[in-house]
Amino acid sequence: MTLALQQRQGRFNGFLSKSIGSKSEPIRRSRPCARSCRVEGRLRELLLSGRENTDLEFKSSLRWNLEEGRKDREMTDAVVKTIAAFLNTQGGTLLIGVSDDRLPIGIEVDQFDDDDKFLLHLYQTAQNALGAAATALIRTSFADTPAGQVCIVDCAKSSEPVICNTKKFRDAFFVRTGPGTKNLEGDERANFVRSHWAG
């Protein structure tokens, strides 16, 4: 394990073990403390709950390709794909700014000027790909960690099928299958829609 990774892991462990209302030095906050503490407490619970599953997924960034060090539309498409799958299945929570191994990275890597611009990009992209009705089922909040902010995206179950259209995906119907996301087509899609929204 590299020194940088060890330091990240150490900060992560400290964040997970930090109790709300602790006497330790507070994290600088841009939001009211009571609400921030609740959100951070929930983030710790989500990270402690284990690996990705049917209703939980981690994404390192919204638009930044960490391996190539550049903006990458495929990163955003992957976020929208996950949101669509949650909406079409049982709902779920997406954590943006968290690596696959549950380590907070922080949305600062996406290089937006502020939270509002981050959310504008997220919601506008979701609306363009999924439609306004589906996007209205998304709720967001931010949690501070030693590595930076994490965006918590809560997705409610949709009352109707949500189709995803981006530059990469056309007429795609995504669902969650365990910790993964699958595009259903043909009879498989028709059968799922019939059974999932019966009546």
C-alpha positions in Angstrom: 0.0 0.0 0.0 1.5 3.4 -1.0 2.0 6.2 1.5 -0.7 8.3 -0.1 -3.2 5.4 0.1 -2.3 4.7 3.7 -2.9 8.4 4.5 -6.3 8.3 2.7 -7.3 5.1 4.6 -6.3 6.7 7.9 -8.4 9.8 7.3 -11.3 7.6 6.2 -11.1 5.4 9.3 -11.0 8.6 11.4 -14.1 9.9 9.7 -16.0 6.6 10.2 -15.1 6.5 13.9 -15.8 10.2 14.6 -18.9 10.5 16.8 -21.4 13.3 16.1 -21.0 16.0 18.7 -17.4 15.1 19.3 -15.0 17.6 20.9 -12.6 17.2 18.1 -11.8 20.1 15.8 -14.8 20.7 13.6 -14.8 20.6 9.9 -15.4 23.9 8.2 -19.0 24.0 7.0 -20.9 26.1 4.5 -24.2 24.7 5.8 -25.9 24.8 9.3 -24.1 22.4 11.7 -27.2 20.5 12.8 -28.2 19.5 9.3 -24.5 18.8 8.3 -24.0 16.5 11.3 -27.2 14.5 10.3 -26.0 14.2 6.7 -22.5 13.2 7.7 -23.9 10.7 10.2 -25.9 9.1 7.4 -22.9 9.0 5.1 -20.9 7.1 7.8 -23.8 4.6 8.1 -23.9 4.1 4.3 -20.1 3.6 4.1 -20.1 1.2 7.1 -23.0 -0.8 5.6 -20.6 -2.5 3.2 -20.0 -2.8 -0.5 -22.2 -1.7 -3.4 -25.5 -3.6 -3.6 -28.9 -3.3 -5.2 -29.7 0.1 -3.6 -26.2 1.5 -3.0 -23.4 2.6 -5.5 -20.3 4.6 -5.3 -18.9 6.9 -8.1 -15.6 8.7 -7.8 -16.7 11.7 -9.7 -19.4 13.3 -11.8 -17.4 14.3 -14.8 -13.7 13.8 -14.1 -11.7 10.8 -15.4 -9.2 10.2 -12.6 -7.0 7.9 -14.7 -6.7 10.2 -17.6 -6.9 13.5 -15.7 -9.6 15.2 -17.8 -13.3 15.8 -18.1 -15.0 12.8 -19.6 -18.7 12.7 -20.6 -18.6 8.9 -20.0 -18.2 9.6 -16.3 -21.4 11.6 -16.3 -23.2 9.0 -18.4 -22.3 6.4 -15.8 -23.9 8.5 -13.1 -27.1 9.0 -15.1 -27.2 5.2 -15.9 -27.1 4.4 -12.2 -29.8 6.9 -11.3 -32.0 5.5 -14.0 -31.5 1.9 -12.7 -32.4 2.9 -9.2 -35.5 4.7 -10.4 -36.6 1.6 -12.4 -35.9 -0.9 -9.6 -36.5 -0.2 -5.9 -34.9 3.2 -5.6 -31.4 3.6 -4.1 -28.6 5.9 -3.1 -25.6 7.0 -5.2 -22.6 8.5 -3.5 -20.5 10.7 -5.8 -17.0 11.4 -4.6 -16.4 7.9 -3.1 -14.2 5.3 -4.7 -15.2 1.7 -5.3 -13.3 0.7 -2.1 -15.5 3.1 0.0 -12.8 5.7 0.3 -14.1 9.3 0.1 -12.3 11.3 -2.6 -14.4 14.4 -2.7 -16.3 16.0 -5.5 -13.7 18.7 -5.7 -11.9 16.6 -8.3 -14.7 17.6 -10.7 -13.5 21.2 -10.6 -16.8 23.0 -10.3 -16.7 26.5 -8.9 -19.2 25.7 -6.2 -21.9 23.3 -5.0 -24.6 25.0 -7.1 -22.8 24.6 -10.3 -22.2 20.9 -9.5 -25.9 20.4 -8.8 -26.9 22.3 -11.9 -24.7 20.0 -14.1 -26.1 16.9 -12.4 -29.8 17.9 -12.6 -29.6 19.3 -16.1 -27.8 16.2 -17.4 -30.4 13.9 -15.7 -33.3 15.9 -17.0 -31.9 15.8 -20.6 -31.3 12.0 -20.4 -34.3 10.9 -18.3 -36.9 13.6 -18.5 -38.3 16.1 -16.0 -40.7 13.7 -14.2 -37.9 11.2 -13.5 -35.5 13.9 -12.3 -38.1 15.2 -9.8 -37.6 11.9 -8.0 -34.0 12.7 -7.2 -32.9 14.4 -3.9 -29.4 15.5 -3.1 -27.4 16.5 -0.1 -23.7 17.1 0.7 -21.5 15.6 3.5 -18.1 16.9 4.5 -15.3 14.4 4.9 -11.5 15.0 5.5 -11.0 14.3 1.8 -13.7 16.7 0.6 -17.4 16.8 0.0 -19.4 13.8 -1.0 -22.7 14.3 -2.8 -25.5 11.9 -1.7 -28.0 11.3 -4.4 -31.2 9.6 -3.2 -33.5 8.2 -5.9 -37.1 7.2 -5.2 -38.7 4.3 -7.1 -40.5 5.5 -10.2 -44.2 4.8 -10.8 -43.5 4.3 -14.5 -40.6 3.0 -16.6 -37.7 5.5 -17.0 -35.9 5.4 -20.4 -32.3 6.7 -20.6 -31.1 8.7 -23.7 -27.6 10.1 -23.8 -24.9 10.3 -26.5 -23.8 6.8 -25.5 -27.1 5.2 -24.5 -30.2 5.3 -26.8 -33.7 4.1 -25.6 -31.9 2.2 -22.8 -33.9 0.7 -19.9 -31.5 0.1 -16.9 -32.3 -1.9 -13.8 -30.2 -2.9 -10.8 -29.1 -6.5 -10.6 -27.2 -6.9 -7.2 -24.3 -4.4 -7.3 -24.5 -4.0 -11.0 -26.6 -2.3 -13.6 -28.1 -4.0 -16.7 -29.9 -2.7 -19.8 -33.0 -4.8 -20.5 -34.1 -5.3 -24.1 -36.8 -7.1 -26.0 -38.9 -9.7 -24.1 -36.8 -9.3 -21.0 -37.7 -5.6 -20.8 -41.4 -6.2 -21.5 -41.6 -8.9 -18.9 -39.9 -6.8 -16.3 -42.1 -3.8 -17.0 -45.2 -6.0 -16.8 -44.3 -7.6 -13.5 -42.7 -4.5 -11.9 -45.6 -2.1 -12.6 -48.5 -4.6 -12.6 -51.8 -2.9 -12.0 
